[in-house]
């Protein structure tokens, strides 16, 4: 019986991951992020895979700090990191939702970090 339970859990785990990933994409869409951002192409703001490339770090502490910085940037808005087009502040979005979206963005297969990116 234990083997069967492990088999079922292993078989269903990819489904759970897909649903979580989809839920975070849906959350990004629900919060309006996709009006300016897409996974693999620059729209008004940078592509999510470019964000993942620019903020990736193999050191877990640095990666966590980068994610925290992104959450604060999304909440407060700003300009100059990705060029002169400002990102509006999103004070109405809960920090927990922003953190979920940032985790999802950082889970994207990294693209290229563009030249205009200025890590602050």
Secondary structure, DSSP 4 states (H G I P E B T S, - for coil): -HHHHHHHHHHHHHHHHHHHHHHHHHHHHHTTGGGTB-SSSBSSS--HHHHHHHH--SSHHHHHHHHHHHHHHHHH-BSSSSSSSPBPP-TTS-HHHHHHHHHHHHTSPP----TT----
